């Protein structure tokens, strides 16, 4: 996971608490120092064998981190790597805990849809009539 600031390492910490798999998530906390993080991306890409898949999560689509990751993946020519932007904790957990032997674009699209932010209704929905309330009751 690559992010602006400490989001990536914070995600790693949360995943370790929730699933005990934080060490499996390699992280890049970009722009925390002046150090160029491109070598970390290329090292990850180089570490992947032909029969392995890689998933790189970025904090937001179109941001500088996402652009750099995408450029390095394209430059590597690796077709076994997916880049998922706008990553959140449910998405990262879903991918990491997926029982799928091999991830596909379709399964990842489904995971991203399921992990989308949800508005939590804090005020009960008003019913138009007492009849609707009875329908809900029975």
C-alpha positions as CSV (number, residue, x, y, z in Angstrom):
1,X,0.0,0.0,0.0
2,X,1.3,3.4,-0.9
3,X,-0.2,6.6,0.5
4,X,0.5,10.3,1.2
5,X,1.7,10.5,4.8
6,X,1.2,7.7,7.3
7,X,-2.1,6.2,6.0
8,X,-0.4,3.1,4.7
9,X,1.4,2.3,7.9
10,X,-1.8,3.1,9.9
11,X,-3.6,0.6,7.6
12,X,-0.9,-2.0,8.3
13,X,-1.4,-1.5,12.0
14,X,-5.2,-1.9,11.7
15,X,-4.8,-5.0,9.6
16,X,-2.4,-6.5,12.1
17,X,-4.9,-5.9,14.9
18,X,-7.9,-7.2,13.0
19,X,-6.4,-10.1,11.1
20,X,-2.9,-10.6,12.3
21,X,-1.6,-10.1,8.7
22,X,-0.1,-6.6,8.9
23,X,3.4,-7.8,8.1
24,X,2.2,-9.2,4.8
25,X,1.3,-5.7,3.7
26,X,4.3,-3.8,2.4
27,X,3.8,-0.1,2.9
28,X,5.1,3.2,1.5
29,X,4.4,6.3,3.5
30,X,5.2,8.8,0.8
31,X,6.3,12.4,1.4
32,X,7.0,11.8,5.1
33,X,10.6,12.4,4.2
34,X,12.4,13.8,1.2
35,X,13.4,10.3,0.1
36,X,12.2,9.1,-3.3
37,X,9.9,6.1,-2.8
38,X,10.1,4.9,-6.4
39,X,12.8,2.3,-5.6
40,X,10.4,0.7,-3.1
41,X,7.8,0.3,-5.9
42,X,10.3,-1.2,-8.3
43,X,11.6,-3.5,-5.6
44,X,8.1,-4.9,-5.0
45,X,7.5,-5.3,-8.7
46,X,10.9,-7.1,-9.2
47,X,10.1,-9.4,-6.3
48,X,7.0,-10.8,-8.0
49,X,7.6,-14.1,-9.8
50,X,5.8,-14.8,-13.1
51,X,3.3,-17.1,-11.4
52,X,2.5,-14.6,-8.6
53,X,0.0,-11.8,-8.6
54,X,0.5,-8.4,-6.9
55,X,-2.0,-5.8,-5.8
56,X,-0.9,-2.3,-5.0
57,X,-3.4,-0.1,-3.1
58,X,-3.1,3.7,-3.3
59,X,-4.9,6.3,-1.3
60,X,-6.7,8.2,-4.0
61,X,-7.2,7.9,-7.8
62,X,-5.2,10.4,-9.7
63,X,-3.1,11.5,-6.8
64,X,0.7,11.8,-7.2
65,X,1.2,8.5,-5.4
66,X,-1.3,6.7,-7.6
67,X,0.2,8.2,-10.7
68,X,3.8,7.1,-9.8
69,X,2.6,3.6,-8.9
70,X,0.7,3.2,-12.1
71,X,3.6,4.5,-14.2
72,X,6.0,2.1,-12.6
73,X,3.6,-0.9,-13.1
74,X,3.2,0.0,-16.8
75,X,7.0,0.5,-17.1
76,X,7.6,-2.9,-15.6
77,X,5.5,-4.6,-18.2
78,X,4.0,-6.9,-15.6
79,X,0.5,-8.0,-16.4
80,X,0.1,-9.8,-13.1
81,X,-0.3,-6.6,-11.0
82,X,-3.4,-4.7,-10.2
83,X,-3.6,-1.2,-8.9
84,X,-6.5,-0.3,-6.7
85,X,-7.1,3.4,-5.9
86,X,-9.2,5.0,-3.2
87,X,-8.3,2.0,-1.0
88,X,-10.0,1.7,2.4
89,X,-9.7,-0.8,5.2
90,X,-12.6,-3.1,4.2
91,X,-11.2,-3.3,0.7
92,X,-7.6,-4.2,1.8
93,X,-8.9,-6.8,4.2
94,X,-11.2,-8.3,1.5
95,X,-8.4,-8.7,-0.9
96,X,-5.9,-10.0,1.7
97,X,-8.4,-12.5,3.1
98,X,-9.9,-13.6,-0.2
99,X,-10.1,-17.3,-0.6
100,X,-9.6,-16.9,-4.4
101,X,-6.5,-18.6,-5.7
102,X,-6.2,-16.1,-8.5
103,X,-7.7,-12.6,-8.5
104,X,-9.4,-11.3,-11.6
105,X,-10.4,-7.8,-12.6
106,X,-14.0,-8.9,-12.1
107,X,-13.5,-10.2,-8.6
108,X,-11.6,-7.0,-7.6
109,X,-14.4,-4.8,-9.1
110,X,-16.9,-6.7,-6.9
111,X,-14.7,-6.2,-3.9
112,X,-14.4,-2.5,-4.5
113,X,-18.1,-2.1,-4.9
114,X,-18.8,-4.0,-1.6
115,X,-16.2,-2.0,0.2
116,X,-17.6,1.4,-0.9
117,X,-18.3,3.9,1.9
118,X,-21.8,3.7,3.3
119,X,-23.9,6.4,4.8
120,X,-25.0,5.4,8.3
121,X,-28.7,6.4,8.8
122,X,-28.9,8.1,12.2
123,X,-32.5,9.2,12.0
124,X,-35.2,6.6,11.4
125,X,-36.8,6.9,8.0
126,X,-40.3,8.5,8.2
127,X,-43.2,6.4,6.9
128,X,-45.7,8.0,4.7
129,X,-48.7,6.3,6.4
130,X,-49.6,4.2,9.4
131,X,-50.3,1.4,6.8
132,X,-46.7,1.3,5.8
133,X,-45.7,1.0,9.5
134,X,-48.0,-1.9,9.9
135,X,-46.6,-3.5,6.7
136,X,-43.1,-3.3,8.2
137,X,-44.3,-4.7,11.5
138,X,-45.9,-7.8,9.9
